[in-house]
């Protein structure tokens, strides 16, 4: 939807930053926000090349409008605005950078209504990073189901993002996916899988993580070992002291080089806490 002449005039007169005229920004924002969906779609149509003069005011105005219902605590308006933004995530007439910007606005203000539209662009290389960040920020089962649905079809960067998100959100139903990905050819995918297994705190993951960490080198070994420590902490917190003790004991015995003495110290502290 194209912007009305009235909206174009308001945006043209919009201050470039709030510090220049706070009252004018607030008044203009309230006026645009009252137009709801139609005004938001109009603002989106005005977005231009990021960083250029033509984009600065509509870009800033859109952010102000998204923030407005959060400030005045108008849930119905927040939902309407976010639904309008979400409807444009797959609009390829927009520059990829601007579609990513819309995802970022949903990261800030989106709730249930944003999850499915964000899920539909998780596999889009141009916006996968922004869509992933938004869904992780929204969180909960409503976001997790989108990542689960995307994983079987994901490759490359989107696959790494989806696995990483499921790890951060500690999705228990993704344990098997993490286990399989621990042997992936891509180092970053392996690390995301290890992170997920560590966060889940399942005792059956201990042997897998220890073996992966022991066989790794450099940065990968460091991160895999970190996942082992996280797993041990989770097991201890859940009351499974024998499993936690086994991990700490292994790390104490095997991390003896100068570069890994801090790991040995952490393991010894973990063992002391279990006593």
C-alpha positions, 0 to 999 in steps of 0.5 A: 500500500502506498503512503497518502499525501497526508502521511508523506507530509507528516513524515517529511516534517518529522524530526530526524532525531528525538533530541531535536524536538521531542514534543514534535516527535511525540505528537507526530508519532501519536498522529501516525499511530492512530491510523493503525494498519494503513499508516504502518503500511504507508510508512513501510512503503516509504522506506528507501536505501538504508543510510540514505537521506530518503530513508532516515525519516520514514525509518525513524518514524516507523520505529517511533510508531512501533514503540508508541503502543508500548509506551501508552500500553495499548495492546490492541494497537500494538497487535494491529501495528505488529500484524501490519509489519509482519504482513510485509516480511515476505514482500520482495518489493522491499529491499532485503535490508528493510525486510530485516529492519521489519524483523528487528521491529518485531523483535522489539514489539512482537508477540504471538501474532509475529511468530508464524510470519517470522517463521516463514522467513527463517529460511530466507538468507536475506533476513534469516539472522534478523528473523531468528533474533526476533523469534528468540527474543519473543521466546516460548513454545510459540517461537520454538515451534517455528524453529522446529518446523524450519529445521528439516528444510534448513541448510547453510546459514539458516540451519546454523541459526535454527539449531542455535536458536533451539539451543538457546531456547533449550528445546528438549524435543530437539535433543536428537537433532542436537545429537546428530548435529554434533557430528556435522561437517560444519564446526559452527553447527557442531558447536551449536549442537554442543551448546544445546546438549549442555543446556538440556542437562540430560545425563545421557549426553555426557559421554557424547559431549566429553568425547567430542570435547576431548577430540577437538582442537583449539577454539572448538575444544574450548567451546565443547569443554564449556558445554561439558561444564554447563551440562555438569552444572545443570545435572548438579542443579537437578540433583544428579550429583553422580553424573555431574561428579563424573564430568567434573572428575574427567575434566580435572584429570584431562585438562592439565596443560597450562592453557586449560588449567582454568578448566581444571580449576572450574572442575575442582570447584564443581567437585567441591560444591558437590561434596 
